[in-house]
Amino acid sequence: MRPDLRCYLVTSGTDRATVETAAAAARAGAGIVQVRAKDATTAQLLELVVAIADAVRAAAPSARVVVNDRADVAFAARSLGAAVHGVHLGQDDLPVPQARALLGPDALIGLTTGTLDLVVSAQRWAPMVDYLGAGPFRPTPTKDSGRAPLGVAGYRVLTAASALPVVAIGGITPPDVEALAGTGVAGVAVVRAIMDSGDPGQVVRGVLRAFAR
């Protein structure tokens, strides 16, 4: 079954509120929860991934949980029985074939891109990659990719060049979603607008409504 990429949460933080927000987002319809904690130790990240996976499974069994960058942590969480479905790889992470070999044929694998050259190059992994992340939409304090912001027009170029679903990321706010949905992207990845919200479910539902228009 293809994952629902329309509303794709990328977490921030490592505390209980992070776990609860991820569960609330999944309950409201976020199809993917990516666990990202760049400053956590490997042991801390594994503990967080398992906690979020357990909470998301209880809130919305159809939601998918992936780990940012760390295929090894995704593997370890799966070996513990956690409902972790795969990994989102950056360009400098474990290569796609090795991540696929480690996690198996049923795992969900995403790959970061953001330029036309990277999107075109990623097509060679089409049998092994499930979707591409592409950004930034606009500059964002959560991650400095070194790539120029794409804006709405940039996504039309990328989706036209890709046989793989493309997820937009990078400083996206709810008012941006309707215009982005019109570019052909399969979804939008949201960090702060959900993680910092007093009502994350409301934000998720707004994103989903924008894709339905």
N, C-alpha and C positions, 0 to 999 in steps of 0.2 A: 504494500500500500504506500503510495506517495505521501510524504509528509506534507502537512499544511504549513506552507512557508509564509502565509500572508502577514501574520504578526509574530515576529521572531524576537524573543527577549534575550538580551545579553546582560547577564547579571553584573553587579558591582558590589563589593563588600563581602564580608566573611562571617557576619554575625547571624543571630537567629532571625533578625528582621529580613535579611537577604533570603533566607529559606522561605519565610512566610510570604514575601512578595512574589517569589517565583511560583509558589503554589497558587496564590490568588490570581496571578496572570494566567496560569494554565487553566484554572477553573473558569475563567472568563472567555477562554478560547484561544490563547496563544498556543500555536501548534508546536513551536520549538522553544526550548530553554537552553541557551548556551551558558555554561558555567565558566566565568572568566574571573580569575583572581591572580593577577600577574605577580603580586608580591608575596603570595603564600608559599610556604615550603611545600615540598611534595606531599608530605604527610598531612599537612593542613588542607591542601587542595583535595586530596583523596577523601578526607573526612567531610569536607563541604560538598563534594560531588555526591557522595552517598546520601547525605542528609537531604539535599535538594531532590535527588532522584526519588527517594522514598516519599517526600512530601508531594512532589508532582504526580507520582503514580497514584497516590491516595486522592488527589484533587481532580485529576483528569487522566485516566489510563491511556487515552489515545495520544496525549502529548509526548513529544520526543525530547530527550535530554542528551546534549552533546557536551564535550569538554573542549575548551579553547586550547589549541596547540598540542596538548599532551595526550598522544595516543597511548602512551604507557599507563597514564592514570586512568584513562577510559578502560583499558584492558583490565587493570587491577580492580576497578569498581565493578565491572561485569563479572570478574571471577569471584567477587564477594556476593554476587546475586543481586546487585543493585540494578534498577531499571535504567541503565545507561545505554544509549543507542548508538553512540559513535563519537566522532571527533570533528572539530573544525580546524583545518590546517592552514597555517600561514606559509608564505613562500619559502621561509627558512626552516620550516619544521621537517619532521620525518617525511620522506618522499611518499607520494600517493601509493605506489605499488607496495611499499613496505608496510604502510599503515593498513592497507587492505588485507595484506597477508596476516598481520598481527590480529586484526579485529574480526576477520571473517567476512563471508559474502553477504551476511544480513545487516552489517553495520551501516550506519549513515555517515557519509564522509562529505564534508564541505571544504571548499578551497578558496582562500582569499585571492582576489584579483583587484582590478581597479583601473586598469588601462586597457585600451583596445589590444595591444600586443599581448598582455597577460591573458585576456579572455580568449583570444585566438589560440594562444599556446595551450591553454587549459583544455581545449576541445579534444586533445589527444588522450586525455584521461576519461573521456566520456563513459566508457564501460565501468570505470571504477569510482567516479565522483558523482555524487547525487545532485549537487547544486554549487553555484559560485556565489561568494560574497563579493560585492563590488562597492568601493567607496574611496574617499569620503564624498558624501553628498555635499557637505559643507565642512569647513574646519571645525574640529571638535577637541576639547581638552582631554577626552578619555584616551585618545590614541593619536600619535603623530605618525602617519603612514609615510610621509615624504612624497605623497602623490598629490597632484593638483585636484581641487574639488571638481566634481563632475557636474553638479547642477542637474536640473531636470533634463536638459537636452542631451547631456552626456550619457544618460541611461538608455535613450533611444538607440544610440550607436552601439552600445554594448549588447543589448538584448537582440538586436538585428544580427549580430555576429555570433551569437551563441545558441547552440542546440541544447545546452544545459540551462535549467532555471537560474535566474539571477536574483539575488537578494540585495537590495540597496541598504547601505549603512553609512553612518557618519553624521551626527548632529541632527538627525531627523526628529521632527516634532509632529504632533497630530495634524496641524494644519497643512503640512507638506504632503500628506499621504495620498490625497485624491489625485494630485498632479502626478506623483510618482507612479501610482497605479495605472495611469494612462500611458506610461512609457513601455509597458510590456514586462515590467519586473514581476516576479512571482510573489514578492513580499518585501517587507521593510524590517530591518533590524533596529530595535529601539533599546537604548540603555537608560539614560537619565529621565526621559519623560515617563517611564514606567517605574523605575527604581526609586525615584524621588517623589512619586505621587502619593498623596494621602488616600487615593482610591485607584490602585493600579488596574483593577477590573474595568473601571469606566474608561480608562485610556485604551485598553485592549479592545473593548467593544467599539470604541470610536474608530480605531484602525480597521477593524473588520467591516464596519459600515462603509468606510471610504472605498474599500475594494468591491463592495457590492453595488456601488452606484454606477 
